[in-house]
Amino acid sequence: MDPVRNPFAPGAGSPPPALVGRDPIINAADIALQRILMGRHDKSQIMLGLRGTGKTVLLNRLEQMAQEHDYVTSFIEAPENKRLADLLYPRVFQALRKLSMIESAKEAAYQTSRVLRSFASVFKVKLGNMSLSVDPEKGSADSGNLEFDLTDLFLSLGQAAEAASRGWCLLIDEVQYLDPEEYSALIVAIHRVNQKQLPVIFFGAGLPQVAALSGDAKSYAERLFDFPPLGPLDPVAARGAIAKPIREEGESITPDALDLILDQTQNYPFFLQEWGYQAWNIADNSPIDIEDVKAASLAAQQRLDDGFFKVRLDRLTPMEREYVAAMASLGSGPYRSSDVAEKLGEPMQKLGPRRAKIIAKGMIYSQAHGDIDFTVPMFDAYLRRVMFSSI
């Protein structure tokens, strides 16, 4: 069929043609956005899930919703080895530019600009083209203690948003890459603006270990945030993710072909998009049938092996590859760390640092004490396909 009309969009954070199966999270966020703008308490959210579950897509949707509710938004992707202060500065700068254009907020925005200048100076943020031509605000956000100074900055920005009758929405993707000290400071700052009932809300997304990291950072985090899990779609939603876009293009897919897609993808949103994309392009005409999907499965798997899976494997050192290969050789997860150690013929304690480095790279996570699993669905099967030739 015509590839130009292909409705599917497999890609990192690419919005699917039908965002299905996430209504409870979207509805809760919509209520929270409205309540916080009214000065009433509600929880921020940190969405947790494996790779390919649509966390970034959903975070983008929440940003759009926040903007529809008159929030100024700041979206950050937290990469490894980059400071939160450096990530925040340009986004807060942009937020202040927008708020300063509102007459009722000019004075408060100017005051926050001075606080931001103090923050940038004490943490030696490289200002680049976004420099502030104001004096630092002495005694505010200039202690050098990130927990105190980030709180000062968020309070000041919240007051500027309030003066504008707007809200400020901070969104951070890949939360697990934040330094523990930075994450702790972020939690404290969000907690403080909540106590002051300022119109500030936070939405985050990260791998499953973020819930434990939150509790480790501050014991009250579970009362401050909701942690909605993002997993595979339920069968009804998964069917809709494939059938609805095809139907809206005036085409169709046979029931057995749709069943095979769900079986091959395990209902993970990213894989559904990949299989739908390949099936559409391979089919000569409508309806897409089971033979089309069988051919699409081979094409999808090859493209995933050459891209989605391979780029993650390439980030690991040879010793780290040996560890994840041992995991995959045990079958499907979760895996006991002791079983992996036995497979490698090494004491479990000796393997601890290696395992910690793989976790830090976002490749595996600990579900419970002594248990580990891959953060990428189907990665174990990929490793079993390539382990003898690539590892």
N, C-alpha and C positions, 0 to 999 in steps of 0.2 A: 504494500500500500504506500501511498505518498509519504515519504519521510519528512517532508516539510510540515505536514499536518500532524506528525507524531506528538501526542499530548504529554508523553512521559519525559521526566527531567531528572535523570540520575546524576547527582553531583553533590559536592560538599555544601550543604545548606541550601541547595536549590529548592524553591517551593514546589511541591507536587501539585498536579492539577486538581487534586481533591484532598484537602487536609481532613482526614477522617479519624475517628477513634480517640480523639483527645478533648472531647467536649467538656468533661469535668474540670480539667486543668484550665481551659480557656474561660469557662464560666466563673471559676473561683477567682481567676486573675481579674476578670472584668468587674466583679463585685468589689474586690480589694482596691482597684484603681479608683472607683467611684467613692468608696468610703473614706479612703485616705485623703482624697481631695476635699472632702467635707470636714476634715479634722477628726474623723473617727478611726479608731484603731482597727487594723487588720494585718494579717501576716504577709510578709514577703514570701517568695517561693524560690527554691533551688531544685530544678528538675534533674533527676538522676537516671542514667541509662547507659547501656553499652554503645559502642560506635554503631551508626546505622539505624538508630531508633528515632531519629528526627528531632533531636534536642535543639540544634541550631535553627532548624525550620520553625520550630515552635517559639523559640526565643525571638526570632524576627517577627512572628505574628503578634507576640505580646508587645513588642516595641510599637508596631503599627497601632495596636489598640490603645496604648498609652498616648500616642500622638493624637488619636481621635478624641481622647478625653482631655485634651489641652495640657498634656505633660510635655515638658522639654526632655528629650531623651539623650542618653549617653551610652553608646554600645561599645563594649571592649571585648576583644578576644585576648585571653591571657596566654601568651606563648611561654615556653620554657625560658628561664634565665633572663627575664626582663622585669624590672621593678614595677610595682604597682604605682608608685609616684609618677614614673615616666609615662605609664599608660593613662593615668587619670588626668594629668595636666592639660593636654590638648582638648580632651572631651569636656572638662569643666570650663575651660576657656571658651569653647564654642557655646556651651550652655549659657554662660554669662553674657555673651554677645547677644544672644536671642532675648534674654531677660532684660538687658539694658535698653532695648528698643521699646519697652513698655513704660509709659510715663510714670505710673505708680511705683515702679520697681527700680527706677534709675539710681536713687540714692543707695538702696540696699545692694544693688548689683555692683556699684562702685566700691562699697565697703567690702564686699566679697572678693572683688578684684585685688584689693590690698591684702586680704587674708591669703588668697591664692599666691600672690607674689611672695609673701612670707614663707608659705609652704614650699614653693619652688626654690627659694634661696636656701633654706635650711637643709633640704634634701638634694641640693645641687642638681636640679632638673635642668637639662639642656633645653633652653626655650625656643631655639630655632627662629622661625618666622612668626611665632605666636608670643612675642614678648609683650609684657604689660608695662605701660608707661605710667606707673603709679608707684608710690612709696609703699614699702611693706608695712603691714599693721603690727606694730610692736606689741608683743605679749599675746599674740594670737597665731596659732599654727607655726610657732617658731621655736619650740622646745627641743626639737630633734628626736622626740619620742613619737613614733608613728601613731601609736594608739591615741595619744592626746591630740596631736596635730591634725590627724584625719577627722577626728570628731569635731574639732573647731571648724574645719573647712566644710564639713557636711552640714553643721548647724547654720553656718553663715549662708550657704547656698540654699538651704531649706527656707531660711527667712526671706531671702531674695525671691524665691519662687512664690512664697506665700504673699509677699507684697504685690506680686504681679497677678494674683489670683490664678496661679498656675501650679503645676506640680513638677517635680524632678524625678525621673525614672532612670535608675542606673541598671544596666544589663551587662553581665559578664559571662562570656562563654569560656569553657575549659577551666572552670574554677579550681580544679585539682592542681593546676600548675602554679597557683599562687603560693608564695613562701608562707610557711605556717605563721610567722610573726605578722605578715601582711594580712593574712586571712583573719587572724584574731583581731587586728585593728579594724578591719572592715566590719566585722560583727559588732564590735563595741560602738562604732560610729552609727551603724544602722539602729542599734538598740537605743542610743541616746536621742536620735531624731524622732524615734517612735515615742519615747517618753515625753518629748516636747510637743508631740502631735503636729509635727511639721509635715507638709505634703511631699514626703520623700518615700519612694518604694524601690525595692531591689528585686530583680529577677536574675537568677543564675542558672547555669547548666553545667553539668560535669559528670564524671564517671561515678560509679556506685560508691567508691570509697569516700566521697565527699561528706556523706552523712556522718561517718565516724570521725573524719577530720574536723567537722563542725563541733561535735561533742568534745573532742580533745582540746579545741581552741577555747571554747567557752561553754560551760555547762548549761547555760540558759538558751543555747542556740536552738534547741528543739522547741522552745516556746516562742522563739522569734520568727522561725521559718517553718513553712510546710515543705516537705521533701517528696513531691509526687514522683513515683517511679514511672519511667518510660520503658516499656518492653515491646515485644511483638504485638501487633494489632490482633484483636480478637477476629475470628473467622468472618463475621459479618462485615466488620470494618475493612478487613483485608480484601474481601471480594469487591467492596465498594471502591477501594483505591484503584483497582484494575478496571472493573466493569463500567463505572460511571464515566471516566474520561473517554473510554472507547465509545460508549453510547452517545455522549455529547458531540462526538465527531460524526455521528450518523452511521457508525459501524457496530459490529458485534463480535462476541467471542463465545465459543461453545462451552457448555458446562464442564466437560471433561478437561478441556484446555485450561480453564480457570482453576480447576482442582489441582492440576499439575503445577501451575505457577505457585499456588499456595504451599504445596508440598515442597517444592524446590527452594523456596525463599524462607520457609519457616515463619512467614508473615512479618518479617522485618521490613520496615518502610523503605529503606534504601534499596534493598534487594528487590522488592516489589517494583520499584521504579526501573531498575536495571532490566528485569525480566520483561516487564511491559514494553519497555523501549525496544528491546531486541525482537520480541514477538511481533510487534507492529511492523518493524522494518523488514522482517523475513517473510511475513505473510504476503502472498501475491494479491489476495483479495479477501473480502469479508464473507463469512466470519473467520476470525483467527481460530484455527483448529489445533488439535493435540500434536499433530506432526510439526506444525509451525513452532509450538512451544518446545518440543523436543530439540529442534534445531536451535531455537533461541537459548535453551539452557546451555548448550555447548558454547555458543558465542558469548553468553553472559559470564560463564565461568572463566573463559579464557581472558576476557577483558578484566575481570576482577583479579585473576592471578597476576596479570601483567601490570596492574595499577594499584587498586585498593589494598590488596594483600601485600604485594611485593614492596611497596614503599614503606610499609610498617616493618617488614622483616629486615629491610636494608638498614634500618636505624639501630639494629642490635649488633653488638660485638660477637665474634665467634663463640666466646664462652657463654654469652647470653643466648645465642641461637641454640647452643647445645642444651641449655636448660629448657627452653620452650619446646624443643624437639622431644625431649624426654617427657614433658607433659603430654604432648599430642600422642605419643606412642602408647599412652595409658588409655586411650579412647576419648570419650567425651567427658567434659568436666562437670562439676568442680573436682579438683584434685587435692589430695592430701600432700602437704609439703614433705611429709615423711616418705610417701610413696615415690615422689620425684627424686628425693635424695637416695633412696634405695636403688632406683633405676640407674642413677648416675654413679652409684658406688661411692658416695661421699657422705660424711657426717652432715646432718641437717644444719647444725650450727655454722659449719664452714660455708655452706651455701647461702646463708642469710644475707650477706652483703650483695651477692649477685642477684638474688631475688629482689632485694630492695631497689636496686638500680633499674630492673625491668619494670617494677611497679612505678617508679618515678618517671619512666618514659611513657607511661600510660598504656603499656602492652598487656599487663595482667593486673588483677586486683585481688584483695583478700575479702571473701564473702563473710568469713567467720574465722575465729582463731584456728590457725593450722590449715585452713582451706584456701585455695587459690583457683582462679579461672581466667580465661582470656577476656579482654575487654572488647574484642572484635568477634561477632558471631561468625561461625563457620571457619574460624582461623585454624582450629585444630585439624579440620579436614584438609585445608590447604597445605598445612605443614606435612601431613601424611602423604600428600601428592608429590611434594617437592623435597622432602627431607633427605633423601638419599642422593639427590643431585645438587641441591643448593645449600645444604647445611653440613 
